[in-house]
Amino acid sequence: MAVKTVTVLGSTGSVGTQTLDLLQAAPDQYAVQALVGNRNAALLAEQARRFGARCAVVADPAAYPALVAALAGSGIATACGPQAVIDAAAMPADWTMAAIGGAAGLPATLAAIRRGVSVALANKEALVCAGDVMLRAVAEYGATLLPVDSEHNAIFQAMADGNRDRVDHITLTASGGPFRTATLEQMRAAPPEAALRHPVWSMGAKISIDSATMMNKGLEVIEAARLFGLDSARIKVLVHPQSVIHGMVHYSDGSVLAQLGSPDMRVPIAHTLAWPGRLATHAPRLDLAAIARLDFAEPDDVRFPALRLARAALEAGGGAPCILNAANEVAVAAYLQKHIGFLDIAAIVDHVMLEIGGQPADTLEAVNALDARARDAAARRCADSSRPAA
Ligand SMILES: NC(=O)c1ccc[n+]([C@@H]2O[C@H](COP(=O)([O-])OP(=O)(O)OC[C@H]3O[C@@H](n4cnc5c(N)ncnc54)[C@H](OP(=O)(O)O)[C@@H]3O)[C@@H](O)[C@H]2O)c1
């Protein structure tokens, strides 16, 4: 079997480290090209040595001296800064994991797409904020986007028979997060420590807060619209606390194809890594008899307004998803720093979307300008929200 060359963007994060776990279990099949992180130079250097990477890159120049020192004498090339991250993504590799968190991952994800190879997409925010730009690049350069999000990976697998024109609608499941049964009063008072305690998935901080507000599901509705060419009305969301069924495709003949599996990100990551083949993983096997029951419920729009806001952004089109995403990133960071409350996150996103309104986002320049404007507006709003009431 030919060795596949791979690059992992965001290798020090939750998705990145799980990707490397899979590579480590099949060392004869994969050769690591570039590994990219932001600040965690110690882990990045350890990973680069362990996998014999060709290069290791940190985005944050402040982390560069530590990276250089840790890789001295290894023969592994090092670099730092935003352009070095893009250059690493543009290096030849058969498969790239795009797992940088947030819109910050857009330039590198785009650079990987422009190589016209397989890009495993975890970085949903890039597709949300720059959908037109990314999908144009996929078509122009002949790249293949392989969805890593467990729900989208499920839909991708359930659509594998090719009858896309016979799809009536799809269902993305949602665990409901740590506040699935919480009251609004409990949510209002919730500290980040509580919101970070996800009942099912172990993930990075930003996506964990997005799961608690259900903005994550909102971003995923937009992601699904882009990936599968469906409008908002044909993308349903169902709360399913056990997270065993990840996604369902409802066909026009009444058949429903679902993908099931233990809630373990190594399963969808392995699917994208080996696609169109399959790779063995050590992820826990699904034991339906032990689980015994599966529950489902409609999402609650009142306690989780973020989902409604994301749908509104998708339906408005243009730059609305970019504004939604940027405002959310700023508000989540402010919440994690305890500058604003949990319920302020969605309120700030709502406010910024109303303040900026309809704007186009069909070029990278327009996306960047809108993203910056929305971040400014959200930062101002966070500052207002953090002021004690008079
Ligand atoms: N975690 C999951 O289970 C999961 C599931 C589905 C989708 N996703 C998506 O996958 C992406 C990553 O999520 P995560 O949970 O893995 O996040 P995470 O644990 O916070 O990791 C983020 C990674 O991106 C790196 N990074 C951050 N800013 C960067 C920049 N400007 N340039 C280069 N690298 C940068 C971080 O480096 P440092 O470590 O050095 O800071 C880290 O390697 C997100 O888009 C998320 O929505 C995650």
Ligand as a Chemical Component Dictionary entry (heavy atoms), coordinates in Angstrom:
data_LIG
# 
_chem_comp.id                   LIG 
_chem_comp.type                 NON-POLYMER 
_chem_comp.pdbx_formal_charge   0 
_chem_comp.three_letter_code    LIG 
# 
loop_
_chem_comp_atom.comp_id 
_chem_comp_atom.atom_id 
_chem_comp_atom.alt_atom_id 
_chem_comp_atom.type_symbol 
_chem_comp_atom.charge 
_chem_comp_atom.model_Cartn_x 
_chem_comp_atom.model_Cartn_y 
_chem_comp_atom.model_Cartn_z 
_chem_comp_atom.pdbx_ordinal 
LIG N1  N1  N 0  -13.098 18.923 19.343 1  
LIG C1  C1  C 0  -14.033 18.285 18.678 2  
LIG O1  O1  O 0  -14.495 17.198 19.082 3  
LIG C2  C2  C 0  -14.578 18.846 17.390 4  
LIG C3  C3  C 0  -15.615 18.183 16.723 5  
LIG C4  C4  C 0  -16.071 18.687 15.530 6  
LIG C5  C5  C 0  -15.521 19.842 14.985 7  
LIG N2  N2  N 1  -14.528 20.485 15.662 8  
LIG C6  C6  C 0  -13.964 21.701 15.062 9  
LIG O2  O2  O 0  -12.571 21.514 14.911 10 
LIG C7  C7  C 0  -11.887 22.767 15.096 11 
LIG C8  C8  C 0  -10.870 22.572 16.207 12 
LIG O3  O3  O 0  -11.563 22.254 17.400 13 
LIG P1  P1  P 0  -10.796 21.698 18.679 14 
LIG O4  O4  O 0  -11.846 21.319 19.647 15 
LIG O5  O5  O -1 -9.782  20.705 18.246 16 
LIG O6  O6  O 0  -10.084 23.060 19.179 17 
LIG P2  P2  P 0  -8.840  23.232 20.154 18 
LIG O7  O7  O 0  -8.678  22.027 21.019 19 
LIG O8  O8  O 0  -9.010  24.544 20.777 20 
LIG O9  O9  O 0  -7.587  23.268 19.134 21 
LIG C9  C9  C 0  -7.409  24.319 18.219 22 
LIG C10 C10 C 0  -6.123  24.094 17.459 23 
LIG O10 O10 O 0  -5.908  25.204 16.574 24 
LIG C11 C11 C 0  -4.635  25.803 16.891 25 
LIG N3  N3  N 0  -4.754  27.223 16.580 26 
LIG C12 C12 C 0  -5.541  28.141 17.172 27 
LIG N4  N4  N 0  -5.408  29.332 16.557 28 
LIG C13 C13 C 0  -4.517  29.151 15.566 29 
LIG C14 C14 C 0  -3.964  29.994 14.572 30 
LIG N5  N5  N 0  -4.296  31.295 14.491 31 
LIG N6  N6  N 0  -3.100  29.455 13.675 32 
LIG C15 C15 C 0  -2.738  28.168 13.751 33 
LIG N7  N7  N 0  -3.218  27.312 14.677 34 
LIG C16 C16 C 0  -4.106  27.805 15.556 35 
LIG C17 C17 C 0  -4.391  25.485 18.349 36 
LIG O11 O11 O 0  -3.019  25.606 18.683 37 
LIG P3  P3  P 0  -2.509  25.724 20.257 38 
LIG O12 O12 O 0  -2.839  24.397 20.886 39 
LIG O13 O13 O 0  -1.070  25.956 20.135 40 
LIG O14 O14 O 0  -3.299  26.846 20.859 41 
LIG C18 C18 C 0  -4.873  24.032 18.358 42 
LIG O15 O15 O 0  -3.930  23.202 17.737 43 
LIG C19 C19 C 0  -12.964 23.789 15.415 44 
LIG O16 O16 O 0  -13.343 24.444 14.240 45 
LIG C20 C20 C 0  -14.133 22.951 15.928 46 
LIG O17 O17 O 0  -15.377 23.549 15.714 47 
LIG C21 C21 C 0  -14.050 20.015 16.836 48 
# 
loop_
_chem_comp_bond.comp_id 
_chem_comp_bond.atom_id_1 
_chem_comp_bond.atom_id_2 
_chem_comp_bond.value_order 
_chem_comp_bond.pdbx_ordinal 
LIG N1  C1  SING 1  
LIG C1  O1  DOUB 2  
LIG C1  C2  SING 3  
LIG C2  C3  SING 4  
LIG C2  C21 DOUB 5  
LIG C3  C4  DOUB 6  
LIG C4  C5  SING 7  
LIG C5  N2  DOUB 8  
LIG N2  C6  SING 9  
LIG N2  C21 SING 10 
LIG C6  O2  SING 11 
LIG C6  C20 SING 12 
LIG O2  C7  SING 13 
LIG C7  C8  SING 14 
LIG C7  C19 SING 15 
LIG C8  O3  SING 16 
LIG O3  P1  SING 17 
LIG P1  O4  DOUB 18 
LIG P1  O5  SING 19 
LIG P1  O6  SING 20 
LIG O6  P2  SING 21 
LIG P2  O7  DOUB 22 
LIG P2  O8  SING 23 
LIG P2  O9  SING 24 
LIG O9  C9  SING 25 
LIG C9  C10 SING 26 
LIG C10 O10 SING 27 
LIG C10 C18 SING 28 
LIG O10 C11 SING 29 
LIG C11 N3  SING 30 
LIG C11 C17 SING 31 
LIG N3  C12 SING 32 
LIG N3  C16 SING 33 
LIG C12 N4  DOUB 34 
LIG N4  C13 SING 35 
LIG C13 C14 SING 36 
LIG C13 C16 DOUB 37 
LIG C14 N5  SING 38 
LIG C14 N6  DOUB 39 
LIG N6  C15 SING 40 
LIG C15 N7  DOUB 41 
LIG N7  C16 SING 42 
LIG C17 O11 SING 43 
LIG C17 C18 SING 44 
LIG O11 P3  SING 45 
LIG P3  O12 DOUB 46 
LIG P3  O13 SING 47 
LIG P3  O14 SING 48 
LIG C18 O15 SING 49 
LIG C19 O16 SING 50 
LIG C19 C20 SING 51 
LIG C20 O17 SING 52 
# 
